[in-house]
Amino acid sequence: MRNRRIVFLLGLFLLAVPAPGFSENRSGAITLSPFVGGYTFDDKQELETSPVFGLRGGYNFTGHWGAELVFGYVLTESNATNQEVDQYRYGVDALYHFTPERKLVPFIAAGYGGVTSDNRSLSANDRSGVFNYGVGLKYFVADSVALRADVRHLMIPSDSLSNLEYTVGMTFLLGGGKRPVSPMADTTAPTVTLAIPFNANTDVPLHRKIRVAFSEAMDSSTITSRTVTLRQGTTPVSGTVIAPTDTTASFTQASNLLPGTLYTATVTTGVKDLAGNRLASTYVWSFTTVPAPEATAAGKTIIIDKFVMLEDTHFDFDKSTLTKAGETMLKQNIQILKDNPKLKVRIAGYTSAQGTTEYNQGLSERRADTVMTYLINEGGIAPGRLDTIGYGETRPAMYEAAPKDLYSAAAKANMRVLFEIIVK
């Protein structure tokens, strides 16, 4: 019987063959962890320390947090009667991993379950609840394979018993949240290619959100409030960090920035691409907001009719890509800016009411950014003369009685990009 159980556990081990995947203790992975070790009983139980065999199966909710179902088997012997005793342990554990992105991953664990002891000669079973807690290590030796060691303290409150389990084994990760990396491993570190507001700008609007573009697609789970920050001196600015697209990140402050104030934005090397490469170096830049309103009363926003308004037909459908007609219209605005070198303008994006508020807000911002990029790259307009803002669906030119009708006159009127003079 004992040999058959061992063969069964070895069979479970063989079923846990690793599939191709990704290194690190990654989010969204299913885990299988066969183990073997030792089990020491409380002196009151009068049972010999014996080998333990088992299997853990779990799921990583994030790189840090996971949960596991556990089954363990111990064949021991009673010191009092010299009779064999089978013990089975089962339960569920929660795990917290401290450095999931590294090869060596320490973790802590705690959980609850049960133990069943079967005295063969007496044909008697004893079942009890058991709490456990402990520590462990995983060391990744391949993309989806880690060596593993655990130590657990098991407490059986009903009998005031305290046992110890210490095991070694392997963890296999199946699936996960990242995209596959091509056979030719990507080892190129990503870089920041554009940051808005621009470095050393001295007239940044108080509503301005921080936006960053990267040289390649990034792992959005690494773009957080810890890796993308904004500070006023040494004081962190409260805000929300998101990755609107796979190559961009944005920081939206909780409230407007202070006038006439120097701010410093930072993107740390904690940001990674899809292959796990960290940002080449920490990217830091600074800018200053516009002075207080009373100091700039003469420069209030004016809408100028001379600038050409871009309509929805000047962009690809439901995208921020300019059409040929859109590029032609923008060339007129480029000429106006060249003829008036002291003008500074804000490029404002708007959308219709179709779609979610969040999506429309993002689309309006992306279209405004596309226009600004075209003016800089194709028109040679200095970045310091330009600013963008997206209003989404919040400031319609016409009321849309049927928001789902993308071709109504109101929807077409609302899908637009305007130029506003901010310095005349």
Residue pairs with C-beta under 8 A, 6 or more apart in sequence:
2 75
5 53
5 73
5 75
6 53
9 34
9 53
9 54
9 55
9 73
12 34
12 55
13 34
13 55
15 32
16 32
16 33
16 34
16 55
16 170
16 172
17 172
18 142
18 143
18 144
18 145
18 172
18 173
18 174
19 144
19 174
19 175
20 143
20 144
20 180
21 29
21 143
21 144
21 173
21 174
21 175
21 176
22 143
22 144
22 173
22 176
22 178
22 180
22 181
22 276
23 103
23 140
23 142
23 143
23 144
23 276
24 63
24 100
24 101
24 102
24 140
24 276
25 60
25 63
25 66
25 97
25 100
25 101
25 105
25 138
25 140
25 146
25 173
26 60
26 63
26 100
26 173
26 176
26 177
26 178
27 60
27 61
27 62
27 63
27 176
27 177
27 221
28 60
28 175
28 176
28 177
29 59
29 60
29 144
29 173
29 174
29 175
29 176
29 177
30 57
30 58
30 59
30 173
30 174
30 175
31 56
31 57
31 58
31 59
31 60
31 66
31 68
31 171
31 172
31 173
31 174
32 55
32 56
32 57
32 171
32 172
32 174
33 55
33 56
33 57
33 58
33 68
33 148
33 169
33 170
33 171
33 172
34 54
34 55
34 56
34 169
34 170
35 52
35 53
35 54
35 55
35 56
35 72
35 148
35 150
35 167
35 168
35 169
36 51
36 52
36 53
36 54
36 167
36 168
36 169
37 51
37 52
37 150
37 165
37 166
37 167
37 168
37 169
38 49
38 50
38 51
38 52
38 165
38 166
38 167
39 49
39 50
39 51
39 52
39 72
39 74
39 76
39 87
39 163
39 164
39 165
40 49
40 163
40 164
40 165
41 47
41 48
41 49
41 76
41 161
41 163
42 161
42 162
42 163
44 159
44 160
44 161
45 161
46 78
46 79
46 80
47 76
47 77
47 78
47 79
47 85
47 87
48 76
48 77
48 78
48 79
49 76
50 74
50 75
50 76
50 77
51 74
51 75
52 72
52 73
52 74
52 89
52 165
52 167
53 72
53 73
53 74
54 70
54 71
54 72
54 73
54 89
54 167
55 70
55 71
56 68
56 69
56 70
56 71
56 93
57 68
57 69
58 66
58 67
58 68
58 69
58 93
58 95
59 66
59 67
60 66
60 173
60 176
61 67
62 100
62 221
63 97
63 100
63 101
63 221
64 96
64 97
64 98
64 100
65 94
65 95
65 96
65 97
66 94
66 95
66 97
67 92
67 93
67 94
67 95
68 92
68 93
68 95
68 109
68 111
69 90
69 91
69 92
70 89
70 90
70 91
70 92
70 93
70 111
70 113
71 88
71 89
71 90
72 88
72 89
72 90
72 165
73 86
73 87
73 88
73 89
74 86
74 87
74 88
74 89
75 84
75 85
75 86
75 87
76 84
76 85
76 87
77 83
77 84
77 85
78 84
78 85
78 119
81 121
83 119
83 120
83 121
83 122
84 120
84 121
85 117
85 118
85 119
85 120
86 117
86 118
86 120
87 115
87 116
87 117
87 118
88 115
88 116
88 118
89 113
89 114
89 115
89 130
89 154
89 165
90 113
90 114
90 115
91 111
91 112
91 113
91 114
91 130
91 132
92 111
92 112
92 113
93 109
93 110
93 111
93 132
94 109
94 110
94 111
95 107
95 108
95 109
95 136
96 107
96 108
96 109
97 105
97 106
97 107
97 138
98 105
98 106
98 107
99 105
99 106
101 272
101 276
103 139
103 140
104 137
104 138
104 139
104 140
105 137
105 138
105 139
105 140
105 146
106 135
106 136
106 137
107 135
107 136
107 137
107 138
108 133
108 134
108 135
108 136
109 132
109 133
109 134
109 135
109 136
109 150
109 152
110 131
110 132
110 133
110 134
111 131
111 132
111 133
112 129
112 130
112 131
112 132
113 129
113 130
113 132
114 127
114 128
114 129
114 130
115 127
115 128
115 130
115 154
115 156
116 125
116 126
116 127
117 125
117 126
117 127
118 124
118 125
119 125
119 126
128 156
128 158
128 159
128 161
129 156
129 157
129 158
130 154
130 155
130 156
131 154
131 155
131 157
132 152
132 153
132 154
132 155
132 165
133 152
133 153
134 150
134 151
134 152
134 153
134 165
135 150
135 151
136 148
136 149
136 150
136 151
137 148
137 149
138 146
138 147
138 148
138 171
139 146
139 147
139 148
140 146
141 147
144 172
144 173
144 174
145 170
145 171
145 172
145 173
146 170
146 171
146 173
147 168
147 169
147 170
147 171
148 168
148 169
148 170
148 171
149 167
149 168
149 169
150 165
150 166
150 167
150 168
150 169
151 164
151 165
151 166
152 164
152 165
152 166
152 167
153 162
153 163
153 164
154 162
154 163
154 164
154 165
155 161
155 162
155 163
156 162
156 163
177 221
178 219
178 274
178 276
179 274
181 274
181 275
181 276
185 275
186 273
186 274
186 275
186 277
187 275
187 277
188 216
188 277
189 273
189 277
189 278
189 279
189 280
190 214
190 215
190 216
190 218
190 271
190 272
190 273
190 277
190 279
190 280
191 214
191 215
191 279
191 280
191 283
192 212
192 213
192 214
192 215
192 267
192 279
192 283
193 213
193 214
193 215
194 211
194 212
194 213
194 373
195 210
195 211
195 212
195 213
195 265
195 267
195 283
195 285
196 208
196 210
196 211
196 212
196 369
196 388
197 204
197 208
197 210
197 287
197 387
198 285
198 287
198 383
198 384
199 285
199 286
199 287
200 285
200 286
200 287
201 287
201 288
201 384
202 287
202 288
203 288
203 289
203 290
203 344
203 384
203 423
204 257
204 263
204 287
204 288
204 289
204 290
204 387
205 289
205 290
205 346
205 387
205 389
205 422
206 256
206 257
206 258
206 259
206 289
206 290
207 256
207 257
207 389
208 257
208 289
208 387
208 389
209 250
209 251
209 252
209 253
210 228
210 230
210 250
210 251
210 252
210 253
210 265
211 248
211 249
211 250
211 251
211 365
211 369
212 228
212 248
212 249
212 250
212 267
212 283
213 247
213 248
214 247
214 248
214 249
214 271
214 273
215 247
216 247
216 273
216 274
217 246
217 247
217 273
217 274
218 243
218 246
218 247
218 249
218 271
218 272
218 273
218 274
219 271
219 272
219 273
219 274
219 276
220 243
220 246
222 270
222 271
222 272
223 241
223 242
223 243
223 249
223 271
224 241
224 270
225 239
225 240
225 241
226 268
226 270
227 241
227 267
227 268
227 270
227 271
228 241
228 249
228 251
228 265
228 266
228 267
228 268
228 271
229 236
229 237
229 251
229 265
229 266
229 268
230 236
230 237
230 239
230 251
230 253
230 263
230 264
230 265
230 266
231 237
231 263
231 264
231 265
231 266
232 258
232 261
232 262
232 263
233 262
237 253
237 254
237 257
237 263
238 253
238 254
238 255
239 251
239 252
239 253
239 254
240 251
240 252
240 254
241 249
241 250
241 251
241 252
242 249
242 250
242 252
243 249
243 250
244 250
244 362
244 365
244 366
245 366
249 267
249 271
251 265
257 263
257 289
258 289
259 289
259 290
259 291
259 292
259 293
260 288
260 289
260 290
260 291
260 292
260 295
261 288
261 289
262 286
262 287
262 288
263 286
263 287
263 288
263 289
264 284
264 285
264 286
265 284
265 285
265 286
265 287
266 282
266 283
266 284
267 279
267 282
267 283
268 279
268 282
269 278
269 279
269 280
269 281
269 282
270 278
270 279
271 278
271 279
272 278
272 279
290 296
299 422
299 423
299 424
301 346
301 420
301 421
301 422
302 420
302 421
302 424
303 418
303 420
303 421
304 419
304 420
304 421
306 336
307 333
307 336
307 345
307 418
307 419
308 329
308 330
308 332
308 333
308 419
309 416
309 417
309 418
309 419
310 326
310 329
310 330
310 367
310 371
310 416
310 417
311 412
311 415
311 416
312 352
312 412
312 415
312 416
313 323
313 325
313 326
314 322
314 323
314 325
314 326
314 329
314 417
315 321
315 322
315 323
315 326
315 367
315 370
316 322
316 323
318 363
320 363
320 366
320 367
320 369
320 370
321 370
322 330
322 370
322 371
322 374
327 374
327 378
330 371
330 374
330 375
330 378
330 379
331 379
333 375
333 419
334 375
334 378
334 379
334 380
334 381
336 343
337 343
337 345
337 375
337 379
337 381
337 385
338 379
338 380
338 381
342 423
342 424
343 385
343 421
343 423
343 424
344 384
344 385
344 386
344 387
344 421
344 422
344 423
345 385
345 386
345 387
345 419
345 420
345 421
345 422
346 386
346 387
346 388
346 389
346 419
346 420
346 422
347 368
347 371
347 372
347 375
347 386
347 387
347 388
347 389
347 417
347 418
347 419
347 420
348 368
348 388
348 389
348 390
348 391
348 417
348 418
348 419
348 420
349 363
349 364
349 365
349 366
349 367
349 368
349 371
349 388
349 389
349 390
349 391
349 417
350 364
350 391
350 392
350 393
350 395
350 396
350 397
350 414
350 415
350 416
350 417
350 418
351 360
351 363
351 364
351 392
351 393
351 414
351 415
352 360
352 393
352 396
352 400
352 403
352 406
352 410
352 411
352 412
352 414
352 415
353 360
353 393
353 396
353 400
353 403
353 411
353 414
354 360
354 403
354 404
354 405
354 406
354 411
355 363
357 392
357 393
360 392
360 393
361 390
361 392
361 393
362 390
362 392
363 390
363 392
364 390
364 391
364 392
365 388
365 389
365 390
366 390
367 390
367 417
368 388
368 389
368 390
368 417
369 388
371 388
371 417
372 386
372 387
372 388
375 381
375 386
376 382
376 383
376 386
387 422
393 414
396 410
396 413
396 414
397 410
397 413
397 414
397 416
398 409
398 410
398 413
398 414
399 410
400 408
400 410
400 411
400 414
401 408
401 410
402 408
403 411
405 411
